[in-house]
Amino acid sequence: MKSIYVGNLPFKTTEAELNDVFSEFGQVQDVKLINDRATGRPRGFGFVLMDDDGALKAIATLNGTQMGGRTLKLNEAREREARPIAA
């Protein structure tokens, strides 16, 4: 399984829409759109979890394409680096 970072999404994008787009490349296991903690508003990016082959095809095909007037930015998601704890 690979996690795909999907950036520069239109703020109106739903998880169902993203699932539909990525399901053309393989079985989607999970879709998660990220919202601002304080306001609850969409931040314009999310993650799609799918099988390795489908993920690589989706990244190669969809990176740089348009969705809702915005140019998508896709890459294989990396683990978030640990942030130092504020004293």
PDB file of N, CA, C and O in Angstrom:
ATOM      1  N   MET A   1       0.834  -1.187   0.000  1.00  0.00           N
ATOM      2  CA  MET A   1       0.000   0.000   0.000  1.00  0.00           C
ATOM      3  C   MET A   1       0.878   1.249   0.000  1.00  0.00           C
ATOM      4  O   MET A   1       1.913   1.306   0.664  1.00  0.00           O
ATOM      5  N   LYS A   2       0.438   2.236  -0.756  1.00  0.00           N
ATOM      6  CA  LYS A   2       1.123   3.523  -0.772  1.00  0.00           C
ATOM      7  C   LYS A   2       0.125   4.616  -0.422  1.00  0.00           C
ATOM      8  O   LYS A   2      -1.049   4.554  -0.786  1.00  0.00           O
ATOM      9  N   SER A   3       0.623   5.614   0.291  1.00  0.00           N
ATOM     10  CA  SER A   3      -0.165   6.788   0.601  1.00  0.00           C
ATOM     11  C   SER A   3       0.268   7.891  -0.353  1.00  0.00           C
ATOM     12  O   SER A   3       1.458   8.179  -0.485  1.00  0.00           O
ATOM     13  N   ILE A   4      -0.707   8.505  -1.016  1.00  0.00           N
ATOM     14  CA  ILE A   4      -0.435   9.558  -1.990  1.00  0.00           C
ATOM     15  C   ILE A   4      -0.855  10.900  -1.398  1.00  0.00           C
ATOM     16  O   ILE A   4      -1.980  11.067  -0.926  1.00  0.00           O
ATOM     17  N   TYR A   5       0.081  11.857  -1.435  1.00  0.00           N
ATOM     18  CA  TYR A   5      -0.248  13.234  -1.055  1.00  0.00           C
ATOM     19  C   TYR A   5      -0.898  13.882  -2.270  1.00  0.00           C
ATOM     20  O   TYR A   5      -0.351  13.814  -3.371  1.00  0.00           O
ATOM     21  N   VAL A   6      -2.059  14.511  -2.085  1.00  0.00           N
ATOM     22  CA  VAL A   6      -2.760  15.204  -3.167  1.00  0.00           C
ATOM     23  C   VAL A   6      -2.922  16.656  -2.726  1.00  0.00           C
ATOM     24  O   VAL A   6      -3.705  16.955  -1.824  1.00  0.00           O
ATOM     25  N   GLY A   7      -2.181  17.549  -3.362  1.00  0.00           N
ATOM     26  CA  GLY A   7      -2.197  18.950  -2.966  1.00  0.00           C
ATOM     27  C   GLY A   7      -2.843  19.848  -3.994  1.00  0.00           C
ATOM     28  O   GLY A   7      -3.052  19.461  -5.144  1.00  0.00           O
ATOM     29  N   ASN A   8      -3.155  21.056  -3.558  1.00  0.00           N
ATOM     30  CA  ASN A   8      -3.769  22.108  -4.376  1.00  0.00           C
ATOM     31  C   ASN A   8      -5.169  21.709  -4.839  1.00  0.00           C
ATOM     32  O   ASN A   8      -5.589  22.041  -5.948  1.00  0.00           O
ATOM     33  N   LEU A   9      -5.877  20.997  -3.975  1.00  0.00           N
ATOM     34  CA  LEU A   9      -7.251  20.591  -4.287  1.00  0.00           C
ATOM     35  C   LEU A   9      -8.202  21.780  -4.173  1.00  0.00           C
ATOM     36  O   LEU A   9      -7.998  22.662  -3.339  1.00  0.00           O
ATOM     37  N   PRO A  10      -9.235  21.806  -5.005  1.00  0.00           N
ATOM     38  CA  PRO A  10     -10.292  22.803  -4.804  1.00  0.00           C
ATOM     39  C   PRO A  10     -10.902  22.580  -3.417  1.00  0.00           C
ATOM     40  O   PRO A  10     -11.079  21.438  -2.993  1.00  0.00           O
ATOM     41  N   PHE A  11     -11.221  23.658  -2.716  1.00  0.00           N
ATOM     42  CA  PHE A  11     -11.719  23.546  -1.353  1.00  0.00           C
ATOM     43  C   PHE A  11     -13.066  22.833  -1.263  1.00  0.00           C
ATOM     44  O   PHE A  11     -13.439  22.357  -0.190  1.00  0.00           O
ATOM     45  N   LYS A  12     -13.803  22.752  -2.377  1.00  0.00           N
ATOM     46  CA  LYS A  12     -15.109  22.086  -2.375  1.00  0.00           C
ATOM     47  C   LYS A  12     -15.017  20.582  -2.628  1.00  0.00           C
ATOM     48  O   LYS A  12     -16.037  19.892  -2.611  1.00  0.00           O
ATOM     49  N   THR A  13     -13.812  20.067  -2.862  1.00  0.00           N
ATOM     50  CA  THR A  13     -13.636  18.646  -3.156  1.00  0.00           C
ATOM     51  C   THR A  13     -14.121  17.785  -1.987  1.00  0.00           C
ATOM     52  O   THR A  13     -13.878  18.100  -0.822  1.00  0.00           O
ATOM     53  N   THR A  14     -14.811  16.691  -2.326  1.00  0.00           N
ATOM     54  CA  THR A  14     -15.257  15.752  -1.290  1.00  0.00           C
ATOM     55  C   THR A  14     -14.415  14.485  -1.360  1.00  0.00           C
ATOM     56  O   THR A  14     -13.757  14.214  -2.364  1.00  0.00           O
ATOM     57  N   GLU A  15     -14.446  13.716  -0.277  1.00  0.00           N
ATOM     58  CA  GLU A  15     -13.722  12.443  -0.264  1.00  0.00           C
ATOM     59  C   GLU A  15     -14.278  11.492  -1.314  1.00  0.00           C
ATOM     60  O   GLU A  15     -13.526  10.725  -1.915  1.00  0.00           O
ATOM     61  N   ALA A  16     -15.581  11.533  -1.539  1.00  0.00           N
ATOM     62  CA  ALA A  16     -16.209  10.672  -2.553  1.00  0.00           C
ATOM     63  C   ALA A  16     -15.702  11.024  -3.954  1.00  0.00           C
ATOM     64  O   ALA A  16     -15.433  10.130  -4.757  1.00  0.00           O
ATOM     65  N   GLU A  17     -15.571  12.319  -4.252  1.00  0.00           N
ATOM     66  CA  GLU A  17     -15.063  12.734  -5.566  1.00  0.00           C
ATOM     67  C   GLU A  17     -13.638  12.245  -5.770  1.00  0.00           C
ATOM     68  O   GLU A  17     -13.294  11.740  -6.838  1.00  0.00           O
ATOM     69  N   LEU A  18     -12.814  12.396  -4.743  1.00  0.00           N
ATOM     70  CA  LEU A  18     -11.423  11.958  -4.839  1.00  0.00           C
ATOM     71  C   LEU A  18     -11.355  10.441  -5.011  1.00  0.00           C
ATOM     72  O   LEU A  18     -10.537   9.936  -5.780  1.00  0.00           O
ATOM     73  N   ASN A  19     -12.202   9.728  -4.306  1.00  0.00           N
ATOM     74  CA  ASN A  19     -12.262   8.278  -4.435  1.00  0.00           C
ATOM     75  C   ASN A  19     -12.591   7.898  -5.878  1.00  0.00           C
ATOM     76  O   ASN A  19     -11.963   6.998  -6.436  1.00  0.00           O
ATOM     77  N   ASP A  20     -13.567   8.572  -6.487  1.00  0.00           N
ATOM     78  CA  ASP A  20     -13.955   8.289  -7.874  1.00  0.00           C
ATOM     79  C   ASP A  20     -12.791   8.506  -8.835  1.00  0.00           C
ATOM     80  O   ASP A  20     -12.545   7.685  -9.719  1.00  0.00           O
ATOM     81  N   VAL A  21     -12.082   9.608  -8.659  1.00  0.00           N
ATOM     82  CA  VAL A  21     -10.960   9.936  -9.553  1.00  0.00           C
ATOM     83  C   VAL A  21      -9.870   8.872  -9.455  1.00  0.00           C
ATOM     84  O   VAL A  21      -9.360   8.409 -10.475  1.00  0.00           O
ATOM     85  N   PHE A  22      -9.512   8.483  -8.229  1.00  0.00           N
ATOM     86  CA  PHE A  22      -8.401   7.549  -8.044  1.00  0.00           C
ATOM     87  C   PHE A  22      -8.791   6.106  -8.302  1.00  0.00           C
ATOM     88  O   PHE A  22      -7.919   5.287  -8.592  1.00  0.00           O
ATOM     89  N   SER A  23     -10.061   5.763  -8.207  1.00  0.00           N
ATOM     90  CA  SER A  23     -10.481   4.375  -8.422  1.00  0.00           C
ATOM     91  C   SER A  23     -10.273   3.925  -9.864  1.00  0.00           C
ATOM     92  O   SER A  23     -10.301   2.727 -10.145  1.00  0.00           O
ATOM     93  N   GLU A  24     -10.067   4.863 -10.777  1.00  0.00           N
ATOM     94  CA  GLU A  24      -9.751   4.500 -12.167  1.00  0.00           C
ATOM     95  C   GLU A  24      -8.400   3.798 -12.270  1.00  0.00           C
ATOM     96  O   GLU A  24      -8.128   3.119 -13.260  1.00  0.00           O
ATOM     97  N   PHE A  25      -7.546   3.959 -11.243  1.00  0.00           N
ATOM     98  CA  PHE A  25      -6.187   3.424 -11.295  1.00  0.00           C
ATOM     99  C   PHE A  25      -5.995   2.195 -10.415  1.00  0.00           C
ATOM    100  O   PHE A  25      -4.934   1.572 -10.448  1.00  0.00           O
ATOM    101  N   GLY A  26      -7.003   1.841  -9.634  1.00  0.00           N
ATOM    102  CA  GLY A  26      -6.909   0.685  -8.753  1.00  0.00           C
ATOM    103  C   GLY A  26      -7.854   0.851  -7.580  1.00  0.00           C
ATOM    104  O   GLY A  26      -8.591   1.833  -7.489  1.00  0.00           O
ATOM    105  N   GLN A  27      -7.821  -0.121  -6.687  1.00  0.00           N
ATOM    106  CA  GLN A  27      -8.721  -0.080  -5.539  1.00  0.00           C
ATOM    107  C   GLN A  27      -8.210   0.906  -4.496  1.00  0.00           C
ATOM    108  O   GLN A  27      -7.068   0.832  -4.042  1.00  0.00           O
ATOM    109  N   VAL A  28      -9.095   1.831  -4.132  1.00  0.00           N
ATOM    110  CA  VAL A  28      -8.771   2.837  -3.121  1.00  0.00           C
ATOM    111  C   VAL A  28      -9.144   2.280  -1.749  1.00  0.00           C
ATOM    112  O   VAL A  28     -10.278   1.851  -1.535  1.00  0.00           O
ATOM    113  N   GLN A  29      -8.193   2.287  -0.826  1.00  0.00           N
ATOM    114  CA  GLN A  29      -8.436   1.784   0.530  1.00  0.00           C
ATOM    115  C   GLN A  29      -8.989   2.870   1.443  1.00  0.00           C
ATOM    116  O   GLN A  29      -9.853   2.606   2.279  1.00  0.00           O
ATOM    117  N   ASP A  30      -8.481   4.113   1.278  1.00  0.00           N
ATOM    118  CA  ASP A  30      -8.901   5.193   2.173  1.00  0.00           C
ATOM    119  C   ASP A  30      -8.636   6.539   1.516  1.00  0.00           C
ATOM    120  O   ASP A  30      -7.684   6.694   0.751  1.00  0.00           O
ATOM    121  N   VAL A  31      -9.494   7.513   1.827  1.00  0.00           N
ATOM    122  CA  VAL A  31      -9.320   8.892   1.378  1.00  0.00           C
ATOM    123  C   VAL A  31      -9.505   9.776   2.591  1.00  0.00           C
ATOM    124  O   VAL A  31     -10.478   9.627   3.330  1.00  0.00           O
ATOM    125  N   LYS A  32      -8.575  10.698   2.801  1.00  0.00           N
ATOM    126  CA  LYS A  32      -8.673  11.602   3.955  1.00  0.00           C
ATOM    127  C   LYS A  32      -8.346  13.016   3.513  1.00  0.00           C
ATOM    128  O   LYS A  32      -7.225  13.298   3.090  1.00  0.00           O
ATOM    129  N   LEU A  33      -9.332  13.909   3.611  1.00  0.00           N
ATOM    130  CA  LEU A  33      -9.103  15.323   3.339  1.00  0.00           C
ATOM    131  C   LEU A  33      -8.776  15.998   4.670  1.00  0.00           C
ATOM    132  O   LEU A  33      -9.352  15.664   5.705  1.00  0.00           O
ATOM    133  N   ILE A  34      -7.858  16.935   4.629  1.00  0.00           N
ATOM    134  CA  ILE A  34      -7.388  17.592   5.846  1.00  0.00           C
ATOM    135  C   ILE A  34      -8.090  18.932   6.026  1.00  0.00           C
ATOM    136  O   ILE A  34      -8.154  19.756   5.114  1.00  0.00           O
ATOM    137  N   ASN A  35      -8.615  19.120   7.236  1.00  0.00           N
ATOM    138  CA  ASN A  35      -9.278  20.377   7.590  1.00  0.00           C
ATOM    139  C   ASN A  35      -8.456  21.112   8.637  1.00  0.00           C
ATOM    140  O   ASN A  35      -7.705  20.501   9.398  1.00  0.00           O
ATOM    141  N   ASP A  36      -8.609  22.426   8.665  1.00  0.00           N
ATOM    142  CA  ASP A  36      -7.949  23.258   9.667  1.00  0.00           C
ATOM    143  C   ASP A  36      -8.528  22.926  11.042  1.00  0.00           C
ATOM    144  O   ASP A  36      -9.747  22.850  11.197  1.00  0.00           O
ATOM    145  N   ARG A  37      -7.681  22.730  12.023  1.00  0.00           N
ATOM    146  CA  ARG A  37      -8.152  22.363  13.363  1.00  0.00           C
ATOM    147  C   ARG A  37      -8.988  23.467  14.001  1.00  0.00           C
ATOM    148  O   ARG A  37      -9.986  23.193  14.666  1.00  0.00           O
ATOM    149  N   ALA A  38      -8.580  24.702  13.798  1.00  0.00           N
ATOM    150  CA  ALA A  38      -9.257  25.820  14.457  1.00  0.00           C
ATOM    151  C   ALA A  38     -10.591  26.166  13.803  1.00  0.00           C
ATOM    152  O   ALA A  38     -11.580  26.405  14.496  1.00  0.00           O
ATOM    153  N   THR A  39     -10.622  26.193  12.469  1.00  0.00           N
ATOM    154  CA  THR A  39     -11.820  26.659  11.769  1.00  0.00           C
ATOM    155  C   THR A  39     -12.675  25.531  11.203  1.00  0.00           C
ATOM    156  O   THR A  39     -13.863  25.723  10.944  1.00  0.00           O
ATOM    157  N   GLY A  40     -12.076  24.352  11.010  1.00  0.00           N
ATOM    158  CA  GLY A  40     -12.803  23.246  10.404  1.00  0.00           C
ATOM    159  C   GLY A  40     -12.901  23.341   8.895  1.00  0.00           C
ATOM    160  O   GLY A  40     -13.497  22.473   8.257  1.00  0.00           O
ATOM    161  N   ARG A  41     -12.329  24.378   8.320  1.00  0.00           N
ATOM    162  CA  ARG A  41     -12.379  24.560   6.857  1.00  0.00           C
ATOM    163  C   ARG A  41     -11.331  23.685   6.171  1.00  0.00           C
ATOM    164  O   ARG A  41     -10.279  23.400   6.744  1.00  0.00           O
ATOM    165  N   PRO A  42     -11.625  23.263   4.944  1.00  0.00           N
ATOM    166  CA  PRO A  42     -10.662  22.455   4.191  1.00  0.00           C
ATOM    167  C   PRO A  42      -9.359  23.214   3.960  1.00  0.00           C
ATOM    168  O   PRO A  42      -9.365  24.425   3.739  1.00  0.00           O
ATOM    169  N   ARG A  43      -8.241  22.489   4.015  1.00  0.00           N
ATOM    170  CA  ARG A  43      -6.932  23.104   3.796  1.00  0.00           C
ATOM    171  C   ARG A  43      -6.449  22.931   2.362  1.00  0.00           C
ATOM    172  O   ARG A  43      -5.398  23.462   2.002  1.00  0.00           O
ATOM    173  N   GLY A  44      -7.200  22.193   1.530  1.00  0.00           N
ATOM    174  CA  GLY A  44      -6.828  22.066   0.122  1.00  0.00           C
ATOM    175  C   GLY A  44      -5.864  20.940  -0.179  1.00  0.00           C
ATOM    176  O   GLY A  44      -5.240  20.916  -1.239  1.00  0.00           O
ATOM    177  N   PHE A  45      -5.739  19.996   0.759  1.00  0.00           N
ATOM    178  CA  PHE A  45      -4.928  18.823   0.452  1.00  0.00           C
ATOM    179  C   PHE A  45      -5.472  17.616   1.208  1.00  0.00           C
ATOM    180  O   PHE A  45      -6.288  17.737   2.122  1.00  0.00           O
ATOM    181  N   GLY A  46      -4.991  16.451   0.792  1.00  0.00           N
ATOM    182  CA  GLY A  46      -5.446  15.229   1.424  1.00  0.00           C
ATOM    183  C   GLY A  46      -4.545  14.069   1.058  1.00  0.00           C
ATOM    184  O   GLY A  46      -3.497  14.247   0.436  1.00  0.00           O
ATOM    185  N   PHE A  47      -4.969  12.872   1.454  1.00  0.00           N
ATOM    186  CA  PHE A  47      -4.187  11.667   1.225  1.00  0.00           C
ATOM    187  C   PHE A  47      -5.097  10.562   0.712  1.00  0.00           C
ATOM    188  O   PHE A  47      -6.240  10.421   1.147  1.00  0.00           O
ATOM    189  N   VAL A  48      -4.568   9.783  -0.221  1.00  0.00           N
ATOM    190  CA  VAL A  48      -5.289   8.637  -0.775  1.00  0.00           C
ATOM    191  C   VAL A  48      -4.411   7.412  -0.564  1.00  0.00           C
ATOM    192  O   VAL A  48      -3.234   7.418  -0.924  1.00  0.00           O
ATOM    193  N   LEU A  49      -4.979   6.365   0.018  1.00  0.00           N
ATOM    194  CA  LEU A  49      -4.252   5.122   0.251  1.00  0.00           C
ATOM    195  C   LEU A  49      -4.739   4.086  -0.740  1.00  0.00           C
ATOM    196  O   LEU A  49      -5.933   3.795  -0.816  1.00  0.00           O
ATOM    197  N   MET A  50      -3.802   3.527  -1.505  1.00  0.00           N
ATOM    198  CA  MET A  50      -4.168   2.509  -2.493  1.00  0.00           C
ATOM    199  C   MET A  50      -2.990   1.591  -2.775  1.00  0.00           C
ATOM    200  O   MET A  50      -1.881   1.835  -2.298  1.00  0.00           O
ATOM    201  N   ASP A  51      -3.228   0.519  -3.560  1.00  0.00           N
ATOM    202  CA  ASP A  51      -2.173  -0.441  -3.868  1.00  0.00           C
ATOM    203  C   ASP A  51      -1.025   0.239  -4.617  1.00  0.00           C
ATOM    204  O   ASP A  51      -1.214   1.264  -5.273  1.00  0.00           O
ATOM    205  N   ASP A  52       0.162  -0.349  -4.506  1.00  0.00           N
ATOM    206  CA  ASP A  52       1.379   0.258  -5.039  1.00  0.00           C
ATOM    207  C   ASP A  52       1.304   0.585  -6.527  1.00  0.00           C
ATOM    208  O   ASP A  52       1.617   1.703  -6.935  1.00  0.00           O
ATOM    209  N   ASP A  53       0.886  -0.398  -7.345  1.00  0.00           N
ATOM    210  CA  ASP A  53       0.847  -0.182  -8.795  1.00  0.00           C
ATOM    211  C   ASP A  53      -0.133   0.922  -9.166  1.00  0.00           C
ATOM    212  O   ASP A  53       0.186   1.797  -9.971  1.00  0.00           O
ATOM    213  N   GLY A  54      -1.315   0.881  -8.584  1.00  0.00           N
ATOM    214  CA  GLY A  54      -2.319   1.900  -8.852  1.00  0.00           C
ATOM    215  C   GLY A  54      -1.852   3.275  -8.418  1.00  0.00           C
ATOM    216  O   GLY A  54      -2.103   4.267  -9.101  1.00  0.00           O
ATOM    217  N   ALA A  55      -1.171   3.334  -7.280  1.00  0.00           N
ATOM    218  CA  ALA A  55      -0.685   4.609  -6.758  1.00  0.00           C
ATOM    219  C   ALA A  55       0.334   5.229  -7.711  1.00  0.00           C
ATOM    220  O   ALA A  55       0.276   6.424  -8.001  1.00  0.00           O
ATOM    221  N   LEU A  56       1.261   4.415  -8.193  1.00  0.00           N
ATOM    222  CA  LEU A  56       2.286   4.930  -9.106  1.00  0.00           C
ATOM    223  C   LEU A  56       1.664   5.412 -10.418  1.00  0.00           C
ATOM    224  O   LEU A  56       2.070   6.442 -10.957  1.00  0.00           O
ATOM    225  N   LYS A  57       0.680   4.670 -10.931  1.00  0.00           N
ATOM    226  CA  LYS A  57      -0.019   5.086 -12.155  1.00  0.00           C
ATOM    227  C   LYS A  57      -0.782   6.386 -11.919  1.00  0.00           C
ATOM    228  O   LYS A  57      -0.756   7.280 -12.764  1.00  0.00           O
ATOM    229  N   ALA A  58      -1.465   6.498 -10.773  1.00  0.00           N
ATOM    230  CA  ALA A  58      -2.242   7.697 -10.465  1.00  0.00           C
ATOM    231  C   ALA A  58      -1.334   8.918 -10.366  1.00  0.00           C
ATOM    232  O   ALA A  58      -1.656   9.978 -10.903  1.00  0.00           O
ATOM    233  N   ILE A  59      -0.203   8.772  -9.681  1.00  0.00           N
ATOM    234  CA  ILE A  59       0.731   9.895  -9.538  1.00  0.00           C
ATOM    235  C   ILE A  59       1.234  10.327 -10.906  1.00  0.00           C
ATOM    236  O   ILE A  59       1.238  11.515 -11.227  1.00  0.00           O
ATOM    237  N   ALA A  60       1.662   9.350 -11.719  1.00  0.00           N
ATOM    238  CA  ALA A  60       2.205   9.657 -13.045  1.00  0.00           C
ATOM    239  C   ALA A  60       1.168  10.327 -13.942  1.00  0.00           C
ATOM    240  O   ALA A  60       1.508  11.211 -14.728  1.00  0.00           O
ATOM    241  N   THR A  61      -0.090   9.911 -13.830  1.00  0.00           N
ATOM    242  CA  THR A  61      -1.143  10.409 -14.709  1.00  0.00           C
ATOM    243  C   THR A  61      -1.751  11.719 -14.224  1.00  0.00           C
ATOM    244  O   THR A  61      -1.992  12.621 -15.027  1.00  0.00           O
ATOM    245  N   LEU A  62      -2.002  11.835 -12.929  1.00  0.00           N
ATOM    246  CA  LEU A  62      -2.774  12.967 -12.416  1.00  0.00           C
ATOM    247  C   LEU A  62      -1.934  14.174 -11.982  1.00  0.00           C
ATOM    248  O   LEU A  62      -2.454  15.288 -11.914  1.00  0.00           O
ATOM    249  N   ASN A  63      -0.653  13.971 -11.688  1.00  0.00           N
ATOM    250  CA  ASN A  63       0.177  15.097 -11.256  1.00  0.00           C
ATOM    251  C   ASN A  63       0.231  16.158 -12.357  1.00  0.00           C
ATOM    252  O   ASN A  63       0.595  15.867 -13.497  1.00  0.00           O
ATOM    253  N   GLY A  64      -0.136  17.389 -12.003  1.00  0.00           N
ATOM    254  CA  GLY A  64      -0.111  18.490 -12.968  1.00  0.00           C
ATOM    255  C   GLY A  64      -1.402  18.660 -13.747  1.00  0.00           C
ATOM    256  O   GLY A  64      -1.516  19.589 -14.547  1.00  0.00           O
ATOM    257  N   THR A  65      -2.388  17.780 -13.532  1.00  0.00           N
ATOM    258  CA  THR A  65      -3.667  17.929 -14.233  1.00  0.00           C
ATOM    259  C   THR A  65      -4.563  18.914 -13.483  1.00  0.00           C
ATOM    260  O   THR A  65      -4.293  19.274 -12.337  1.00  0.00           O
ATOM    261  N   GLN A  66      -5.625  19.337 -14.148  1.00  0.00           N
ATOM    262  CA  GLN A  66      -6.547  20.319 -13.580  1.00  0.00           C
ATOM    263  C   GLN A  66      -7.736  19.638 -12.912  1.00  0.00           C
ATOM    264  O   GLN A  66      -8.262  18.643 -13.410  1.00  0.00           O
ATOM    265  N   MET A  67      -8.149  20.195 -11.776  1.00  0.00           N
ATOM    266  CA  MET A  67      -9.376  19.766 -11.107  1.00  0.00           C
ATOM    267  C   MET A  67     -10.008  21.019 -10.526  1.00  0.00           C
ATOM    268  O   MET A  67      -9.422  21.676  -9.664  1.00  0.00           O
ATOM    269  N   GLY A  68     -11.182  21.344 -10.989  1.00  0.00           N
ATOM    270  CA  GLY A  68     -11.871  22.522 -10.481  1.00  0.00           C
ATOM    271  C   GLY A  68     -11.086  23.801 -10.677  1.00  0.00           C
ATOM    272  O   GLY A  68     -11.165  24.710  -9.851  1.00  0.00           O
ATOM    273  N   GLY A  69     -10.320  23.884 -11.775  1.00  0.00           N
ATOM    274  CA  GLY A  69      -9.550  25.090 -12.071  1.00  0.00           C
ATOM    275  C   GLY A  69      -8.221  25.178 -11.335  1.00  0.00           C
ATOM    276  O   GLY A  69      -7.548  26.206 -11.411  1.00  0.00           O
ATOM    277  N   ARG A  70      -7.829  24.125 -10.625  1.00  0.00           N
ATOM    278  CA  ARG A  70      -6.561  24.133  -9.893  1.00  0.00           C
ATOM    279  C   ARG A  70      -5.671  23.002 -10.399  1.00  0.00           C
ATOM    280  O   ARG A  70      -6.157  21.934 -10.771  1.00  0.00           O
ATOM    281  N   THR A  71      -4.368  23.248 -10.409  1.00  0.00           N
ATOM    282  CA  THR A  71      -3.408  22.254 -10.873  1.00  0.00           C
ATOM    283  C   THR A  71      -3.008  21.359  -9.702  1.00  0.00           C
ATOM    284  O   THR A  71      -2.428  21.822  -8.720  1.00  0.00           O
ATOM    285  N   LEU A  72      -3.328  20.076  -9.823  1.00  0.00           N
ATOM    286  CA  LEU A  72      -3.042  19.125  -8.747  1.00  0.00           C
ATOM    287  C   LEU A  72      -1.554  18.848  -8.627  1.00  0.00           C
ATOM    288  O   LEU A  72      -0.824  18.818  -9.618  1.00  0.00           O
ATOM    289  N   LYS A  73      -1.121  18.645  -7.380  1.00  0.00           N
ATOM    290  CA  LYS A  73       0.266  18.270  -7.090  1.00  0.00           C
ATOM    291  C   LYS A  73       0.223  16.959  -6.327  1.00  0.00           C
ATOM    292  O   LYS A  73      -0.293  16.897  -5.211  1.00  0.00           O
ATOM    293  N   LEU A  74       0.763  15.917  -6.929  1.00  0.00           N
ATOM    294  CA  LEU A  74       0.745  14.594  -6.314  1.00  0.00           C
ATOM    295  C   LEU A  74       2.149  14.065  -6.128  1.00  0.00           C
ATOM    296  O   LEU A  74       3.026  14.290  -6.962  1.00  0.00           O
ATOM    297  N   ASN A  75       2.357  13.359  -5.028  1.00  0.00           N
ATOM    298  CA  ASN A  75       3.584  12.605  -4.835  1.00  0.00           C
ATOM    299  C   ASN A  75       3.338  11.555  -3.766  1.00  0.00           C
ATOM    300  O   ASN A  75       2.321  11.570  -3.073  1.00  0.00           O
ATOM    301  N   GLU A  76       4.290  10.648  -3.651  1.00  0.00           N
ATOM    302  CA  GLU A  76       4.162   9.620  -2.626  1.00  0.00           C
ATOM    303  C   GLU A  76       4.350  10.306  -1.274  1.00  0.00           C
ATOM    304  O   GLU A  76       5.341  11.000  -1.047  1.00  0.00           O
ATOM    305  N   ALA A  77       3.393  10.102  -0.391  1.00  0.00           N
ATOM    306  CA  ALA A  77       3.443  10.746   0.929  1.00  0.00           C
ATOM    307  C   ALA A  77       4.610  10.191   1.728  1.00  0.00           C
ATOM    308  O   ALA A  77       4.926   9.003   1.662  1.00  0.00           O
ATOM    309  N   ARG A  78       5.237  11.073   2.478  1.00  0.00           N
ATOM    310  CA  ARG A  78       6.323  10.678   3.371  1.00  0.00           C
ATOM    311  C   ARG A  78       5.816  10.776   4.809  1.00  0.00           C
ATOM    312  O   ARG A  78       4.887  11.527   5.107  1.00  0.00           O
ATOM    313  N   GLU A  79       6.438  10.010   5.681  1.00  0.00           N
ATOM    314  CA  GLU A  79       6.081  10.083   7.100  1.00  0.00           C
ATOM    315  C   GLU A  79       6.342  11.489   7.604  1.00  0.00           C
ATOM    316  O   GLU A  79       7.338  12.116   7.243  1.00  0.00           O
ATOM    317  N   ARG A  80       5.452  11.974   8.433  1.00  0.00           N
ATOM    318  CA  ARG A  80       5.608  13.301   8.998  1.00  0.00           C
ATOM    319  C   ARG A  80       6.768  13.294   9.987  1.00  0.00           C
ATOM    320  O   ARG A  80       6.874  12.400  10.825  1.00  0.00           O
ATOM    321  N   GLU A  81       7.632  14.292   9.884  1.00  0.00           N
ATOM    322  CA  GLU A  81       8.762  14.364  10.797  1.00  0.00           C
ATOM    323  C   GLU A  81       8.267  14.776  12.185  1.00  0.00           C
ATOM    324  O   GLU A  81       7.360  15.596  12.326  1.00  0.00           O
ATOM    325  N   ALA A  82       8.884  14.190  13.187  1.00  0.00           N
ATOM    326  CA  ALA A  82       8.511  14.530  14.558  1.00  0.00           C
ATOM    327  C   ALA A  82       8.897  15.977  14.845  1.00  0.00           C
ATOM    328  O   ALA A  82      10.008  16.414  14.547  1.00  0.00           O
ATOM    329  N   ARG A  83       7.961  16.700  15.426  1.00  0.00           N
ATOM    330  CA  ARG A  83       8.244  18.083  15.782  1.00  0.00           C
ATOM    331  C   ARG A  83       8.718  18.133  17.224  1.00  0.00           C
ATOM    332  O   ARG A  83       8.229  17.385  18.071  1.00  0.00           O
ATOM    333  N   PRO A  84       9.677  19.019  17.506  1.00  0.00           N
ATOM    334  CA  PRO A  84      10.133  19.126  18.901  1.00  0.00           C
ATOM    335  C   PRO A  84       8.994  19.630  19.794  1.00  0.00           C
ATOM    336  O   PRO A  84       8.172  20.449  19.384  1.00  0.00           O
ATOM    337  N   ILE A  85       8.975  19.127  20.989  1.00  0.00           N
ATOM    338  CA  ILE A  85       7.957  19.535  21.946  1.00  0.00           C
ATOM    339  C   ILE A  85       8.350  20.879  22.547  1.00  0.00           C
ATOM    340  O   ILE A  85       9.464  21.045  23.045  1.00  0.00           O
ATOM    341  N   ALA A  86       7.431  21.831  22.494  1.00  0.00           N
ATOM    342  CA  ALA A  86       7.717  23.164  23.031  1.00  0.00           C
ATOM    343  C   ALA A  86       7.807  23.092  24.552  1.00  0.00           C
ATOM    344  O   ALA A  86       7.015  22.417  25.210  1.00  0.00           O
ATOM    345  N   ALA A  87       8.779  23.795  25.083  1.00  0.00           N
ATOM    346  CA  ALA A  87       8.971  23.791  26.550  1.00  0.00           C
ATOM    347  C   ALA A  87       8.139  24.867  27.215  1.00  0.00           C
ATOM    348  O   ALA A  87       8.176  25.009  28.437  1.00  0.00           O
TER     349      ALA A  87
END
